[in-house]
Amino acid sequence: MKRWLAILLVAFTAGSALAAGRPSLNAYFQSNLTDTAYQKKTFDRVAKAWKAPAAADLPTIGKKTVVQAVIAKDGMLSSAAVSMSSGRKGWDDAALKAVRAASPFDPLPAGYRHPSLEVHFHVAFVDANTK
């Protein structure tokens, strides 16, 4: 069983259509990747690519989408799929699109000895009044 290293709880905002809530992104990397600079850069690319869906596609507060992605040694996205749905297709599609749009990523660090890296991106819809 793989162990995961959770990093970078950072919220990002996406406009006034999200009056009652806001998106929040978390990225979980395999624990055998310890390069925090690489993790941060990968996270930042996905956060920058995020585009909020239409208000009608927002999930209820507390729901999230998980996108399971595999990054190849050269930084190309080998695969990306929604492994957990928020219950709103538009939100799920926006999360998957952000991961795909962020690709290609930087090549995996030279010291990383595996042919690929699995990352789980969690895009939650959280109460706008929480930090």
C-alpha positions as a LaTeX table, in Angstrom:
\begin{tabular}{lrrr}
\hline
Residue & $x$ (\AA) & $y$ (\AA) & $z$ (\AA) \\
\hline
Met1 & 0.00 & 0.00 & 0.00 \\
Lys2 & 1.33 & 3.43 & $-0.91$ \\
Arg3 & 1.81 & 6.08 & 1.72 \\
Trp4 & 0.97 & 9.63 & 0.79 \\
Leu5 & 2.55 & 12.89 & 1.75 \\
Ala6 & $-0.01$ & 15.63 & 2.17 \\
Ile7 & 1.18 & 19.11 & 1.38 \\
Leu8 & 0.03 & 22.59 & 0.67 \\
Leu9 & $-3.39$ & 23.45 & 1.96 \\
Val10 & $-4.02$ & 26.62 & 0.02 \\
Ala11 & $-7.32$ & 28.15 & $-0.93$ \\
Phe12 & $-7.78$ & 29.97 & $-4.18$ \\
Thr13 & $-10.67$ & 32.24 & $-5.09$ \\
Ala14 & $-12.52$ & 32.35 & $-8.35$ \\
Gly15 & $-14.89$ & 35.29 & $-8.49$ \\
Ser16 & $-18.18$ & 36.55 & $-7.17$ \\
Ala17 & $-20.23$ & 33.61 & $-8.45$ \\
Leu18 & $-19.04$ & 31.76 & $-5.36$ \\
Ala19 & $-20.83$ & 33.94 & $-2.80$ \\
Ala20 & $-21.65$ & 31.17 & $-0.29$ \\
Gly21 & $-18.50$ & 29.17 & $-0.81$ \\
Arg22 & $-15.07$ & 29.06 & $-2.35$ \\
Pro23 & $-12.88$ & 26.41 & $-3.92$ \\
Ser24 & $-10.00$ & 24.93 & $-1.94$ \\
Leu25 & $-7.21$ & 22.85 & $-3.49$ \\
Asn26 & $-5.07$ & 20.24 & $-1.74$ \\
Ala27 & $-2.43$ & 18.07 & $-3.41$ \\
Tyr28 & $-1.29$ & 14.71 & $-2.04$ \\
Phe29 & 1.97 & 13.31 & $-3.43$ \\
Gln30 & 3.43 & 9.84 & $-3.01$ \\
Ser31 & 5.55 & 9.87 & 0.13 \\
Asn32 & 8.66 & 8.80 & $-1.80$ \\
Leu33 & 8.79 & 12.26 & $-3.42$ \\
Thr34 & 10.24 & 14.55 & $-0.78$ \\
Asp35 & 11.15 & 17.50 & $-3.03$ \\
Thr36 & 8.87 & 20.23 & $-1.63$ \\
Ala37 & 9.89 & 22.74 & $-4.32$ \\
Tyr38 & 8.65 & 20.33 & $-7.00$ \\
Gln39 & 5.45 & 19.72 & $-5.05$ \\
Lys40 & 4.80 & 23.45 & $-4.68$ \\
Lys41 & 5.45 & 24.17 & $-8.35$ \\
Thr42 & 3.12 & 21.35 & $-9.42$ \\
Phe43 & 0.41 & 22.55 & $-7.03$ \\
Asp44 & 0.78 & 26.16 & $-8.23$ \\
Arg45 & 0.40 & 25.13 & $-11.89$ \\
Val46 & $-2.93$ & 23.40 & $-11.16$ \\
Ala47 & $-4.18$ & 26.27 & $-8.95$ \\
Lys48 & $-3.35$ & 28.76 & $-11.72$ \\
Ala49 & $-5.20$ & 26.65 & $-14.32$ \\
Trp50 & $-8.40$ & 26.47 & $-12.21$ \\
Lys51 & $-11.49$ & 28.04 & $-13.80$ \\
Ala52 & $-14.69$ & 28.04 & $-11.75$ \\
Pro53 & $-17.69$ & 26.42 & $-13.39$ \\
Ala54 & $-21.04$ & 28.16 & $-13.76$ \\
Ala55 & $-22.95$ & 28.81 & $-10.54$ \\
Ala56 & $-25.40$ & 26.04 & $-11.46$ \\
Asp57 & $-22.52$ & 23.53 & $-11.36$ \\
Leu58 & $-21.32$ & 24.35 & $-7.85$ \\
Pro59 & $-21.53$ & 21.48 & $-5.36$ \\
Thr60 & $-22.89$ & 21.84 & $-1.86$ \\
Ile61 & $-20.52$ & 23.14 & 0.82 \\
Gly62 & $-18.17$ & 20.39 & 1.98 \\
Lys63 & $-18.24$ & 18.33 & $-1.22$ \\
Lys64 & $-15.08$ & 17.68 & $-3.20$ \\
Thr65 & $-13.71$ & 16.17 & $-6.37$ \\
Val66 & $-10.57$ & 14.06 & $-6.35$ \\
Val67 & $-8.52$ & 13.90 & $-9.54$ \\
Gln68 & $-5.99$ & 11.09 & $-9.56$ \\
Ala69 & $-3.09$ & 11.96 & $-11.86$ \\
Val70 & 0.09 & 10.21 & $-12.94$ \\
Ile71 & 3.05 & 12.34 & $-14.00$ \\
Ala72 & 5.72 & 10.65 & $-16.13$ \\
Lys73 & 9.47 & 11.13 & $-15.60$ \\
Asp74 & 9.54 & 13.78 & $-18.38$ \\
Gly75 & 6.71 & 15.76 & $-16.74$ \\
Met76 & 4.02 & 14.70 & $-19.19$ \\
Leu77 & 0.65 & 13.75 & $-17.76$ \\
Ser78 & 0.30 & 9.99 & $-18.28$ \\
Ser79 & $-3.24$ & 9.88 & $-16.99$ \\
Ala80 & $-5.81$ & 11.92 & $-15.10$ \\
Ala81 & $-9.25$ & 10.81 & $-13.99$ \\
Val82 & $-11.89$ & 11.77 & $-11.46$ \\
Ser83 & $-11.65$ & 9.11 & $-8.76$ \\
Met84 & $-14.22$ & 10.75 & $-6.46$ \\
Ser85 & $-17.08$ & 12.93 & $-7.64$ \\
Ser86 & $-18.52$ & 15.97 & $-5.90$ \\
Gly87 & $-21.90$ & 15.05 & $-7.29$ \\
Arg88 & $-21.81$ & 17.96 & $-9.76$ \\
Lys89 & $-20.52$ & 17.14 & $-13.24$ \\
Gly90 & $-19.52$ & 20.73 & $-13.99$ \\
Trp91 & $-17.36$ & 20.94 & $-10.83$ \\
Asp92 & $-15.79$ & 17.55 & $-11.54$ \\
Asp93 & $-15.07$ & 18.58 & $-15.14$ \\
Ala94 & $-13.50$ & 21.87 & $-14.00$ \\
Ala95 & $-11.18$ & 20.02 & $-11.60$ \\
Leu96 & $-10.10$ & 17.54 & $-14.27$ \\
Lys97 & $-9.64$ & 20.32 & $-16.81$ \\
Ala98 & $-7.38$ & 22.27 & $-14.40$ \\
Val99 & $-5.07$ & 19.27 & $-13.96$ \\
Arg100 & $-4.93$ & 18.62 & $-17.70$ \\
Ala101 & $-4.39$ & 22.31 & $-18.52$ \\
Ala102 & $-1.47$ & 22.49 & $-16.05$ \\
Ser103 & 0.38 & 19.82 & $-18.03$ \\
Pro104 & 3.12 & 19.40 & $-18.96$ \\
Phe105 & 4.67 & 19.64 & $-15.53$ \\
Asp106 & 8.39 & 19.95 & $-14.86$ \\
Pro107 & 10.31 & 16.70 & $-15.29$ \\
Leu108 & 10.47 & 14.69 & $-12.09$ \\
Pro109 & 13.46 & 15.61 & $-9.90$ \\
Ala110 & 16.75 & 13.94 & $-10.86$ \\
Gly111 & 16.96 & 12.13 & $-7.52$ \\
Tyr112 & 13.49 & 10.62 & $-7.89$ \\
Arg113 & 14.14 & 7.03 & $-8.98$ \\
His114 & 10.68 & 5.95 & $-10.09$ \\
Pro115 & 9.30 & 6.15 & $-13.65$ \\
Ser116 & 6.22 & 8.12 & $-12.61$ \\
Leu117 & 4.57 & 9.96 & $-9.75$ \\
Glu118 & 0.97 & 9.67 & $-8.58$ \\
Val119 & $-0.68$ & 12.83 & $-7.27$ \\
His120 & $-4.20$ & 13.26 & $-5.93$ \\
Phe121 & $-5.69$ & 16.73 & $-6.37$ \\
His122 & $-8.65$ & 17.44 & $-4.06$ \\
Val123 & $-10.82$ & 20.36 & $-5.12$ \\
Ala124 & $-13.36$ & 21.07 & $-2.38$ \\
Phe125 & $-16.12$ & 23.65 & $-2.12$ \\
Val126 & $-15.81$ & 25.15 & 1.34 \\
Asp127 & $-17.65$ & 27.79 & 3.33 \\
Ala128 & $-16.43$ & 31.22 & 2.21 \\
Asn129 & $-16.25$ & 32.36 & 5.85 \\
Thr130 & $-13.70$ & 29.73 & 6.92 \\
Lys131 & $-9.95$ & 30.10 & 6.57 \\
\hline
\end{tabular}
